[in-house]
Amino acid sequence: MNRAFSIYLDLVRVLAALAVIVYHSNFRLLTTEKLPFSNHGHAAVIVFFVLSGYVIAYITSERENTPVSYWSSRLSRFYSLALPVVLLTPLLDLAGEALAPQFYTGGTTTYGLAWLRILTSLTFLNEVWLVSIMSFSNVPYWSLCYEFWYYVLFAIVTFTAGRTRVLLAGAVMLLLGPKILLLAPAWVAGVVLFRWQWLRALKPLPGALLFAASWPAYWLFHQYGLTEVGSGWLLKLVGPHLHQQMAFSKFFMTDYLLALIVVANFAGMRALADVAARPLRAIEPVIRPLAAYTFSAYILHQPLMQFYAALIDGDPGRPWFYAGTMLATFATIAVLGSMTEQQRHHWRHGIRKLLARLFDRRDRQVVAPAAGAPHG
């Protein structure tokens, strides 16, 4: 991948993570003021989906082109952080709710069927069909449950063929149900962006026009509240009960448009990467280290914010309360991220050895002669 474009994608990753954090910090009563850009949380998740699809398509074309290498990287990335976060969150919730229950929602995020919440969170089954099982107070965890299964479906399409591919993909889609599949096109848009030769061959001038047009398109999308417009359309079509059960997928109608705007932005910048190389490389020393912690920030911020808000228990009308809560949250993310996400290479090594052993055993069973068969 072009170095300058890679830096740009890391910049987008950092900004999208910050948008999600600002959205949740504004939502959870840490401040009485409406924060700037606090209505971009869901849009940032769609940005992450497109970005994820692009990156996965890229790495499978370059290096993770076997099931063992692909899954050792994917599983290590997820579980190096998901496992400790899923186990830590209920402890933080218990402590925080005991200190200041006003920052929680009456105990349902902490106590209700804890074993089920842990089990579904660790198997990424929280959002199958029309159920929506919150991972305790960790609302953003829902998108991991979508993304994990996009990885699974992508692997099936990439590493299998024929009847096996159809049967496996069909079985997974039957397991998942409509919600996760409805947002799959946003993720697939990133794959298309990488693989479509016409977009890859885009020249700098049309790239500049596409990149420039994507920004007012994004502004207009938010100016006219199209996320909520899409939700309103769905409400009229399916009624209030099913609309509520659609949870985070109820915006899918206009999420597709937003994904196209993101694709246009990425395609335009990719065509401009060499032209914009100097300013992008100038910010690289700042952006790269921050981008390395975006996954940690995304998945850790919600339970940490609520816990520190309860621990400090200040006045949301005073700026110091918000600043202190967020400072403690980011400091803890840096520490925990260094101990988890930044150590995922150890997980990858162990998972790779286990998967290699399993695949080797399977291959030996496939080629081994049947009992009593001639060995000639």
LOLO-664112 format. One line per field, with one value per residue (C-alpha): residue number from 1; residue in three letters; x, y negated, z negated. Coordinates in Angstrom, 3 decimals, decimal comma, always signed. Layout:
BEGIN
seq [NUM | ...] $
type [ALA | ...] $
xx [X | ...] $
yy [Y | ...] $
zz [Z | ...] $
This chain:
BEGIN
seq [1 | 2 | 3 | 4 | 5 | 6 | 7 | 8 | 9 | 10 | 11 | 12 | 13 | 14 | 15 | 16 | 17 | 18 | 19 | 20 | 21 | 22 | 23 | 24 | 25 | 26 | 27 | 28 | 29 | 30 | 31 | 32 | 33 | 34 | 35 | 36 | 37 | 38 | 39 | 40 | 41 | 42 | 43 | 44 | 45 | 46 | 47 | 48 | 49 | 50 | 51 | 52 | 53 | 54 | 55 | 56 | 57 | 58 | 59 | 60 | 61 | 62 | 63 | 64 | 65 | 66 | 67 | 68 | 69 | 70 | 71 | 72 | 73 | 74 | 75 | 76 | 77 | 78 | 79 | 80 | 81 | 82 | 83 | 84 | 85 | 86 | 87 | 88 | 89 | 90 | 91 | 92 | 93 | 94 | 95 | 96 | 97 | 98 | 99 | 100 | 101 | 102 | 103 | 104 | 105 | 106 | 107 | 108 | 109 | 110 | 111 | 112 | 113 | 114 | 115 | 116 | 117 | 118 | 119 | 120 | 121 | 122 | 123 | 124 | 125 | 126 | 127 | 128 | 129 | 130 | 131 | 132 | 133 | 134 | 135 | 136 | 137 | 138 | 139 | 140 | 141 | 142 | 143 | 144 | 145 | 146 | 147 | 148 | 149 | 150 | 151 | 152 | 153 | 154 | 155 | 156 | 157 | 158 | 159 | 160 | 161 | 162 | 163 | 164 | 165 | 166 | 167 | 168 | 169 | 170 | 171 | 172 | 173 | 174 | 175 | 176 | 177 | 178 | 179 | 180 | 181 | 182 | 183 | 184 | 185 | 186 | 187 | 188 | 189 | 190 | 191 | 192 | 193 | 194 | 195 | 196 | 197 | 198 | 199 | 200 | 201 | 202 | 203 | 204 | 205 | 206 | 207 | 208 | 209 | 210 | 211 | 212 | 213 | 214 | 215 | 216 | 217 | 218 | 219 | 220 | 221 | 222 | 223 | 224 | 225 | 226 | 227 | 228 | 229 | 230 | 231 | 232 | 233 | 234 | 235 | 236 | 237 | 238 | 239 | 240 | 241 | 242 | 243 | 244 | 245 | 246 | 247 | 248 | 249 | 250 | 251 | 252 | 253 | 254 | 255 | 256 | 257 | 258 | 259 | 260 | 261 | 262 | 263 | 264 | 265 | 266 | 267 | 268 | 269 | 270 | 271 | 272 | 273 | 274 | 275 | 276 | 277 | 278 | 279 | 280 | 281 | 282 | 283 | 284 | 285 | 286 | 287 | 288 | 289 | 290 | 291 | 292 | 293 | 294 | 295 | 296 | 297 | 298 | 299 | 300 | 301 | 302 | 303 | 304 | 305 | 306 | 307 | 308 | 309 | 310 | 311 | 312 | 313 | 314 | 315 | 316 | 317 | 318 | 319 | 320 | 321 | 322 | 323 | 324 | 325 | 326 | 327 | 328 | 329 | 330 | 331 | 332 | 333 | 334 | 335 | 336 | 337 | 338 | 339 | 340 | 341 | 342 | 343 | 344 | 345 | 346 | 347 | 348 | 349 | 350 | 351 | 352 | 353 | 354 | 355 | 356 | 357 | 358 | 359 | 360 | 361 | 362 | 363 | 364 | 365 | 366 | 367 | 368 | 369 | 370 | 371 | 372 | 373 | 374 | 375 | 376] $
type [MET | ASN | ARG | ALA | PHE | SER | ILE | TYR | LEU | ASP | LEU | VAL | ARG | VAL | LEU | ALA | ALA | LEU | ALA | VAL | ILE | VAL | TYR | HIS | SER | ASN | PHE | ARG | LEU | LEU | THR | THR | GLU | LYS | LEU | PRO | PHE | SER | ASN | HIS | GLY | HIS | ALA | ALA | VAL | ILE | VAL | PHE | PHE | VAL | LEU | SER | GLY | TYR | VAL | ILE | ALA | TYR | ILE | THR | SER | GLU | ARG | GLU | ASN | THR | PRO | VAL | SER | TYR | TRP | SER | SER | ARG | LEU | SER | ARG | PHE | TYR | SER | LEU | ALA | LEU | PRO | VAL | VAL | LEU | LEU | THR | PRO | LEU | LEU | ASP | LEU | ALA | GLY | GLU | ALA | LEU | ALA | PRO | GLN | PHE | TYR | THR | GLY | GLY | THR | THR | THR | TYR | GLY | LEU | ALA | TRP | LEU | ARG | ILE | LEU | THR | SER | LEU | THR | PHE | LEU | ASN | GLU | VAL | TRP | LEU | VAL | SER | ILE | MET | SER | PHE | SER | ASN | VAL | PRO | TYR | TRP | SER | LEU | CYS | TYR | GLU | PHE | TRP | TYR | TYR | VAL | LEU | PHE | ALA | ILE | VAL | THR | PHE | THR | ALA | GLY | ARG | THR | ARG | VAL | LEU | LEU | ALA | GLY | ALA | VAL | MET | LEU | LEU | LEU | GLY | PRO | LYS | ILE | LEU | LEU | LEU | ALA | PRO | ALA | TRP | VAL | ALA | GLY | VAL | VAL | LEU | PHE | ARG | TRP | GLN | TRP | LEU | ARG | ALA | LEU | LYS | PRO | LEU | PRO | GLY | ALA | LEU | LEU | PHE | ALA | ALA | SER | TRP | PRO | ALA | TYR | TRP | LEU | PHE | HIS | GLN | TYR | GLY | LEU | THR | GLU | VAL | GLY | SER | GLY | TRP | LEU | LEU | LYS | LEU | VAL | GLY | PRO | HIS | LEU | HIS | GLN | GLN | MET | ALA | PHE | SER | LYS | PHE | PHE | MET | THR | ASP | TYR | LEU | LEU | ALA | LEU | ILE | VAL | VAL | ALA | ASN | PHE | ALA | GLY | MET | ARG | ALA | LEU | ALA | ASP | VAL | ALA | ALA | ARG | PRO | LEU | ARG | ALA | ILE | GLU | PRO | VAL | ILE | ARG | PRO | LEU | ALA | ALA | TYR | THR | PHE | SER | ALA | TYR | ILE | LEU | HIS | GLN | PRO | LEU | MET | GLN | PHE | TYR | ALA | ALA | LEU | ILE | ASP | GLY | ASP | PRO | GLY | ARG | PRO | TRP | PHE | TYR | ALA | GLY | THR | MET | LEU | ALA | THR | PHE | ALA | THR | ILE | ALA | VAL | LEU | GLY | SER | MET | THR | GLU | GLN | GLN | ARG | HIS | HIS | TRP | ARG | HIS | GLY | ILE | ARG | LYS | LEU | LEU | ALA | ARG | LEU | PHE | ASP | ARG | ARG | ASP | ARG | GLN | VAL | VAL | ALA | PRO | ALA | ALA | GLY | ALA | PRO | HIS | GLY] $
xx [+0,000 | +1,217 | +2,839 | +1,085 | -2,319 | -1,618 | -0,933 | -4,207 | -6,138 | -4,516 | -5,557 | -9,131 | -8,968 | -7,907 | -10,583 | -13,319 | -12,344 | -12,427 | -15,866 | -17,226 | -15,671 | -17,023 | -20,460 | -20,557 | -19,002 | -21,747 | -24,451 | -23,438 | -24,061 | -20,440 | -21,235 | -24,352 | -22,938 | -23,506 | -20,056 | -18,871 | -19,109 | -21,034 | -23,571 | -21,091 | -20,856 | -22,850 | -21,305 | -17,859 | -18,782 | -19,695 | -16,314 | -14,679 | -16,611 | -15,480 | -11,924 | -11,931 | -13,136 | -10,420 | -7,634 | -8,712 | -8,859 | -5,384 | -3,682 | -5,167 | -3,787 | -0,338 | +0,471 | -2,444 | -3,321 | -3,766 | -6,417 | -3,752 | -2,119 | -5,478 | -7,122 | -4,066 | -4,008 | -7,765 | -8,269 | -5,223 | -6,403 | -9,855 | -9,188 | -6,060 | -8,431 | -11,933 | -11,163 | -9,793 | -12,363 | -15,347 | -14,109 | -13,095 | -16,255 | -18,661 | -16,142 | -15,911 | -19,708 | -20,203 | -17,734 | -18,980 | -22,647 | -21,958 | -20,210 | -22,617 | -25,571 | -26,762 | -24,109 | -25,610 | -29,039 | -30,538 | -28,385 | -29,528 | -26,148 | -24,377 | -26,400 | -28,815 | -27,728 | -24,030 | -22,996 | -24,979 | -23,524 | -19,984 | -20,645 | -22,243 | -19,632 | -16,754 | -18,446 | -19,607 | -23,231 | -24,729 | -26,534 | -27,730 | -31,198 | -33,379 | -31,726 | -29,455 | -27,508 | -25,458 | -21,991 | -22,726 | -22,119 | -19,966 | -22,379 | -19,756 | -19,105 | -21,988 | -19,883 | -17,248 | -20,005 | -20,777 | -17,171 | -16,131 | -18,754 | -17,781 | -14,298 | -15,846 | -17,871 | -14,902 | -12,724 | -15,334 | -15,513 | -11,723 | -10,500 | -13,240 | -14,909 | -17,842 | -20,400 | -18,358 | -18,423 | -22,174 | -22,983 | -20,686 | -21,767 | -25,414 | -25,021 | -23,304 | -25,925 | -28,672 | -26,980 | -26,628 | -30,044 | -30,927 | -29,320 | -25,661 | -26,214 | -27,973 | -24,812 | -22,516 | -22,642 | -20,880 | -18,028 | -18,007 | -17,732 | -14,199 | -13,359 | -14,740 | -12,711 | -9,526 | -10,305 | -12,092 | -9,471 | -11,207 | -10,994 | -7,413 | -6,426 | -7,979 | -5,777 | -4,877 | -7,226 | -10,451 | -9,210 | -8,925 | -12,464 | -13,825 | -11,997 | -13,150 | -16,765 | -16,855 | -16,531 | -19,580 | -21,460 | -20,649 | -21,599 | -24,928 | -25,561 | -25,341 | -26,876 | -30,093 | -29,937 | -30,033 | -29,103 | -32,334 | -34,216 | -33,256 | -34,413 | -37,723 | -38,251 | -37,703 | -40,077 | -42,859 | -42,152 | -41,904 | -43,628 | -42,285 | -41,751 | -39,555 | -37,874 | -36,749 | -35,515 | -33,342 | -31,195 | -28,002 | -29,070 | -32,164 | -30,218 | -29,105 | -31,061 | -28,968 | -25,856 | -25,339 | -25,196 | -22,754 | -20,554 | -20,442 | -19,347 | -16,557 | -15,519 | -15,355 | -13,193 | -10,784 | -10,613 | -9,891 | -7,144 | -5,563 | -5,286 | -3,795 | -1,452 | +1,756 | +0,712 | -0,158 | +2,812 | +4,774 | +2,077 | +0,953 | +4,475 | +4,906 | +2,129 | +3,190 | +5,197 | +2,049 | -0,597 | +1,037 | +1,361 | -2,177 | -3,586 | -1,954 | -4,316 | -7,567 | -8,956 | -8,169 | -9,742 | -12,836 | -13,535 | -12,413 | -13,668 | -17,316 | -16,911 | -13,886 | -15,707 | -18,627 | -16,393 | -14,265 | -17,352 | -18,717 | -15,361 | -14,926 | -18,694 | -18,449 | -20,815 | -21,493 | -22,019 | -18,348 | -15,710 | -13,134 | -15,342 | -15,444 | -11,740 | -10,742 | -12,923 | -11,587 | -7,964 | -8,258 | -9,988 | -7,299 | -4,481 | -5,998 | -6,516 | -2,818 | -1,827 | -4,294 | -3,684 | +0,049 | -0,706 | -3,261 | -3,530 | +0,161 | +1,049 | -1,126 | +1,938 | +2,237 | -1,368 | -0,779 | +2,209 | +0,321 | -2,839 | -0,801 | +0,892 | -2,458 | -4,138 | -1,168 | -1,354 | -5,105 | -4,850 | -1,903 | -3,883 | -6,895 | -4,763 | -3,166 | -6,618 | -7,761 | -4,800 | -4,400 | -5,428 | -8,533 | -8,062 | -7,375 | -6,795 | -3,734 | -0,745 | +0,719] $
yy [+0,000 | -3,469 | -4,902 | -8,269 | -6,650 | -4,336 | -7,392 | -8,925 | -5,789 | -5,885 | -9,530 | -8,582 | -5,732 | -8,130 | -10,714 | -8,060 | -6,626 | -10,109 | -10,724 | -7,591 | -8,534 | -12,102 | -10,737 | -8,443 | -10,978 | -13,437 | -10,782 | -9,575 | -12,830 | -13,762 | -17,271 | -19,392 | -21,073 | -19,624 | -18,746 | -19,562 | -16,602 | -14,602 | -13,426 | -11,546 | -8,340 | -6,020 | -7,517 | -6,786 | -3,096 | -2,997 | -4,592 | -1,812 | +0,842 | -0,503 | -0,886 | +2,645 | +4,161 | +2,323 | +3,345 | +7,004 | +7,143 | +5,614 | +7,868 | +11,058 | +10,068 | +9,317 | +11,665 | +13,286 | +15,504 | +18,812 | +19,752 | +20,195 | +16,798 | +15,058 | +16,492 | +16,270 | +12,522 | +11,983 | +14,020 | +12,544 | +9,025 | +9,656 | +11,861 | +10,100 | +7,264 | +8,752 | +11,376 | +8,985 | +6,292 | +8,640 | +9,901 | +6,467 | +4,563 | +6,189 | +5,550 | +1,880 | +1,692 | +3,246 | +0,855 | -2,204 | -1,555 | -1,084 | -4,473 | -6,556 | -4,705 | -7,774 | -7,056 | -3,627 | -2,468 | -0,879 | +2,238 | +3,939 | +3,437 | +5,048 | +7,849 | +9,295 | +12,762 | +12,013 | +15,501 | +15,090 | +11,661 | +12,993 | +16,083 | +14,211 | +11,456 | +13,914 | +15,731 | +12,465 | +13,601 | +10,581 | +9,288 | +12,388 | +12,286 | +9,872 | +10,171 | +7,460 | +8,499 | +5,604 | +6,467 | +4,919 | +1,159 | +1,551 | +0,312 | +0,039 | +3,794 | +4,367 | +3,417 | +6,042 | +8,643 | +7,442 | +7,149 | +10,574 | +12,277 | +10,202 | +11,680 | +15,144 | +14,657 | +13,077 | +16,050 | +18,483 | +16,666 | +16,337 | +19,736 | +22,121 | +22,863 | +24,608 | +26,419 | +25,999 | +22,224 | +22,136 | +24,428 | +22,677 | +19,175 | +20,186 | +21,766 | +18,656 | +16,320 | +18,497 | +18,246 | +14,462 | +13,374 | +10,002 | +7,337 | +8,167 | +8,950 | +5,635 | +3,677 | +6,101 | +4,001 | +1,153 | +3,540 | +5,066 | +1,546 | +1,432 | +4,721 | +3,386 | +0,199 | +2,258 | +4,735 | +2,640 | +1,911 | -1,196 | -2,866 | -1,688 | -3,277 | -6,638 | -9,572 | -12,477 | -15,040 | -13,002 | -11,741 | -15,307 | -16,064 | -12,922 | -13,657 | -17,281 | -16,300 | -13,748 | -16,404 | -18,538 | -15,281 | -14,163 | -17,588 | -17,533 | -13,999 | -15,267 | -18,650 | -16,976 | -14,259 | -11,419 | -8,831 | -9,524 | -9,900 | -6,338 | -5,158 | -6,957 | -5,267 | -1,864 | -2,692 | -3,410 | -0,190 | +2,319 | +0,687 | -0,303 | +3,211 | +4,571 | +1,184 | +1,318 | +4,892 | +3,840 | +1,989 | +0,657 | +1,739 | -0,455 | -3,127 | -0,770 | -2,477 | -5,632 | -3,901 | -2,619 | -6,182 | -7,115 | -4,122 | -5,367 | -8,805 | -7,184 | -5,104 | -8,273 | -9,946 | -7,005 | -6,482 | -10,159 | -10,303 | -7,096 | -8,722 | -11,831 | -10,006 | -10,898 | -14,549 | -14,738 | -12,666 | -15,510 | -16,824 | -13,286 | -12,146 | -15,236 | -14,053 | -10,402 | -10,500 | -11,616 | -9,645 | -6,199 | -5,811 | -7,087 | -4,752 | -1,795 | -2,362 | -3,085 | +0,427 | +0,259 | -3,190 | -2,061 | +1,017 | -0,284 | -3,845 | -3,258 | -1,188 | -3,260 | -6,575 | -5,459 | -4,024 | -7,162 | -9,376 | -7,414 | -7,458 | -11,227 | -11,852 | -15,499 | -18,068 | -17,636 | -21,376 | -21,997 | -21,444 | -19,994 | -16,957 | -16,106 | -16,823 | -14,712 | -11,792 | -11,782 | -12,206 | -9,195 | -7,223 | -7,908 | -7,220 | -3,848 | -3,028 | -3,663 | -1,335 | +1,446 | +1,166 | +1,655 | +4,805 | +6,250 | +5,032 | +4,159 | +7,688 | +9,455 | +10,842 | +13,329 | +14,381 | +14,586 | +16,876 | +19,249 | +19,288 | +19,833 | +22,895 | +24,314 | +23,718 | +25,124 | +28,274 | +28,595 | +28,046 | +30,453 | +33,137 | +32,592 | +32,855 | +36,071 | +37,552 | +36,555 | +38,156 | +41,186 | +44,495 | +46,180 | +49,093 | +52,310 | +50,477 | +51,378 | +49,073 | +49,476] $
zz [+0,000 | +0,830 | -2,303 | -2,091 | -1,613 | -4,553 | -6,724 | -5,561 | -6,506 | -9,948 | -10,268 | -9,393 | -11,920 | -14,684 | -13,816 | -13,602 | -16,997 | -18,510 | -16,977 | -18,637 | -21,984 | -21,830 | -20,940 | -23,968 | -26,319 | -25,397 | -25,699 | -29,166 | -31,047 | -31,636 | -30,529 | -30,194 | -27,092 | -23,635 | -22,394 | -18,857 | -16,440 | -19,028 | -16,446 | -14,267 | -16,292 | -14,027 | -10,892 | -12,333 | -12,644 | -8,935 | -8,198 | -10,220 | -8,280 | -4,895 | -6,184 | -7,596 | -4,318 | -2,425 | -4,794 | -4,895 | -1,086 | -0,951 | -3,483 | -2,031 | +1,363 | -0,068 | -2,942 | -4,790 | -1,846 | -3,675 | -6,254 | -8,934 | -8,435 | -8,030 | -11,117 | -13,351 | -12,681 | -12,925 | -16,112 | -17,832 | -17,035 | -18,443 | -21,438 | -22,707 | -23,620 | -23,640 | -26,285 | -28,941 | -28,107 | -28,376 | -31,753 | -33,056 | -32,087 | -34,609 | -37,396 | -36,447 | -36,226 | -39,647 | -41,254 | -39,374 | -40,017 | -43,722 | -43,784 | -41,676 | -40,119 | -38,202 | -35,570 | -34,868 | -33,760 | -36,845 | -37,039 | -33,828 | -32,197 | -35,159 | -36,622 | -34,082 | -32,903 | -33,257 | -32,121 | -28,891 | -28,208 | -28,642 | -26,517 | -23,623 | -23,775 | -23,511 | -20,620 | -19,002 | -18,955 | -20,718 | -17,630 | -15,777 | -14,275 | -16,280 | -19,678 | -21,000 | -24,085 | -25,407 | -26,663 | -30,076 | -29,768 | -26,653 | -23,981 | -21,182 | -21,401 | -18,971 | -15,960 | -16,811 | -16,652 | -13,123 | -11,991 | -13,261 | -11,109 | -8,086 | -8,585 | -8,679 | -5,492 | -3,718 | -4,671 | -3,352 | -0,015 | +0,206 | -0,954 | +0,181 | +3,506 | +5,104 | +3,014 | -0,184 | +0,204 | +0,799 | -2,122 | -4,600 | -3,605 | -3,726 | -7,168 | -8,558 | -7,094 | -8,533 | -11,947 | -11,739 | -10,539 | -8,970 | -11,173 | -10,613 | -6,931 | -6,289 | -7,099 | -5,250 | -2,035 | -3,885 | -4,742 | -1,255 | +0,185 | -1,212 | +0,527 | +3,811 | +3,394 | +3,191 | +5,973 | +8,585 | +11,220 | +12,545 | +9,131 | +8,639 | +11,961 | +11,068 | +12,139 | +9,794 | +11,380 | +11,190 | +7,844 | +6,588 | +7,792 | +6,127 | +2,871 | +2,867 | +3,589 | +0,767 | -1,950 | -1,053 | -0,414 | -3,958 | -5,331 | -3,515 | -4,756 | -8,334 | -7,679 | -6,571 | -9,232 | -6,720 | -9,333 | -11,168 | -7,893 | -6,991 | -10,388 | -9,873 | -6,515 | -8,082 | -10,928 | -8,439 | -6,550 | -9,414 | -12,390 | -15,822 | -17,237 | -14,451 | -14,060 | -17,683 | -17,274 | -14,342 | -16,918 | -15,289 | -11,791 | -11,643 | -9,747 | -6,965 | -4,172 | -4,331 | -5,671 | -2,133 | -0,846 | -3,578 | -2,660 | +0,941 | -0,263 | -2,295 | +0,730 | +2,830 | +0,186 | -0,025 | +3,738 | +4,294 | +1,689 | +2,996 | +6,422 | +4,784 | +2,423 | +4,239 | +4,543 | +0,837 | -0,323 | -1,944 | -4,357 | -5,188 | -5,995 | -8,166 | -10,490 | -10,413 | -13,710 | -15,543 | -13,674 | -13,618 | -17,426 | -17,967 | -15,312 | -17,058 | -20,004 | -18,153 | -18,624 | -22,348 | -22,572 | -20,705 | -22,794 | -26,200 | -26,389 | -27,331 | -30,523 | -31,567 | -31,105 | -33,200 | -35,908 | -36,214 | -36,099 | -39,063 | -40,847 | -40,509 | -40,858 | -39,907 | -38,488 | -34,732 | -34,587 | -35,332 | -32,614 | -35,027 | -35,643 | -31,947 | -31,517 | -34,522 | -33,468 | -29,915 | -31,018 | -33,320 | -30,543 | -27,947 | -30,400 | -31,275 | -27,595 | -26,989 | -29,825 | -29,034 | -25,298 | -25,868 | -27,863 | -25,426 | -21,843 | -21,587 | -22,722 | -20,165 | -18,372 | -21,252 | -20,681 | -16,932 | -17,370 | -19,674 | -17,544 | -14,392 | -15,893 | -17,018 | -13,653 | -11,736 | -13,826 | -13,246 | -9,495 | -9,249 | -11,091 | -8,846 | -5,706 | -6,926 | -7,562 | -4,075 | -2,289 | -4,597 | -2,951 | -4,268 | -6,649 | -4,737 | -1,440 | +0,615 | +0,117 | +3,573] $
